[in-house]
Amino acid sequence: MGKVTTVILLLGIGLAFLYNKLTSTPPVPTLEEKWWGKGSNVADDSKITPFSITVPPKVIENLNARLEVALETLTPPLYDINFEYGFNTATLRKVIEFWRNKYDWKRQEKFLNSVPHFKTVISGLSIHFIHVKPKLTAEEAKTVKVLPLLMLHGWPGSVREMYEIIPMLTTPYQRSDFVFELIIPSLPGYGFSEGAHRPGMDTAQIGLIMKKLMEKIGFPKFYVHGGDWGSAIGSDMALFFPENVLGFHSNVCFAFGPMTMFKLVLGAFTWPTLFADEVSVSHLYPLSKTFSKVMRESGYMHIQATKPDTVGIALRDSPAGLAAYILEKFSTWTKESWMTAPDGGLNLSDRPLQGSGGSNLISLTALLDNVMIYYITGCITTSVRLYSENLGSARMSSRIDNIPVKTVPVAISRFPEELLYTPEFAIRNKFHNLVRLSDQPRGGHFAAFEEPRLMADEIWDSVKAMELDHAKRKIADELKKKSNERADTKKA
């Protein structure tokens, strides 16, 4: 055998091995129930108690004192620089002045308490959730079906992201014969939910806690919506609990596995549309621009995946630093071009404003509500630990993210300003029963917060498609059962 033939043979074997490695599907692992609380394992009880957000005046006094000190120590921004170096301190000064002088925590505390809050203990952790039932007339109650919907936020968000969308989902919709009963939890380690006291709580384990929560409330079967980490948790729930999850909707799709990246790179050297749909091509190519964006926007992820407690100490100690760190994401992740815009595109007037494309800019009060939830609960460290758990070696070695969701109906809504636009082929590789894929006219990463009406319409239409899928499967199962019965009769 000649040298050239040997090299070609070895190269072919290597490529075959690589292809098999990239495309092989590992089995769904067993999800072990764990105890995440302090002390020794104690069985959960069935207790669910009402909860109210209450912050002592001294906490707000201390906050204002810290903000006053921050105003005196801010480093001036560079000339002719907006948000290219991160959160512009001239803009931060405006935010702090508004926070100290115009933002009324007592009024916002009352607003946050305007929906029913509860707490319960699951796997040793105190878990907080909002539970809103639909308001139906006696006549509507006879004909309108009530569907339980678990809504999951992400980082650096909180339950605050969902407030505007709540009435849009709990009020009967003329295009549907159903309405939603909403369960909106604070993820473990976020907001008013206790963080894990032991390592290892990744999105799959959070999904197990969310499943237990729904069962505890009285919903063994339910729909799930998630954005950011909520999307990853919802995806894991659909994978591990297909008998419980009636359907999964998300505005973010984490489906960038090795094979997806291989195809996207190959498309750059051949024809992009050979692998990706035209909408994805327009967002992802040239790849050099996409990779530059990913590198620029993912620095926080590397820090939080490797040294979450270090950055947590700094952010916990400084409310101004916490606001800058969180609000910077609500600038560039909402619209990339805002990085070079005055004030980072943020709505510092705190009045309803029309942004480009007809979108309503999130008010500064609403953004500060979200920051305040992180500040008053001191949860920033426990929230960023999720990056370490989900991007660590234990999770990666399990290859959970390479396992497709086969039966649960799934709907994905792609928003144009999302950090990374997921091509259709990657979505379908991950979710085999994709019943709806839509591209929205506007909106970014925090779609429920930015575009509640668009998101509500997407959830309505997506669940309608999922309900239809269930109906078709039920008919198919009945026909199959009858066919089997006829076959058995003939044999007899």
Buried (B, 14 or more C-beta within 10 A) or exposed (E): EEEEEEEEEEEEEEEEEEEEEBEEEEEBEEBEEBBBBEEEEEEBEEEBEEBEBEBEEEEBEEBBEBBEEBEEEBEEBEEEEBBEEBBBBEBBBBBBBBBBEEBEBEEBBEBBEEBEBBBBBBBBBBBBBBBBEBEBEEEEEEEBEBBBBBBBBBBBBBBBBBBBBBBBBBEBBEEBEBBBBBBBBBBBBBBBBBBBBEEEBBBBBBBBBBBBBBBBBEBEEBBBBBBBBBBBBBBBBBBBBBEBBBBBBBBBBBBBBEBBEBBBEEBBEEEBEEBBBEBBBEBBBEBEEBEEBBEEBEEBBEBBBEEBEEBBEEBBEBBBBBBBBBBBBBBBBBBBEBBEBEBBBBBBEBEEEEBEEEBBBBBBBBBBBBBBBBBBBEBBBBBBBBBBBBBBEEBEEBBBBBBBBEEBBBBBBBBBBBBBBBBBBBBBBBBEBBBBBBBBEBBBBBBBBBBBEBBBBBBBBBBBBBBEBEEEEEEEEEEEEEEEEEEEEEEE
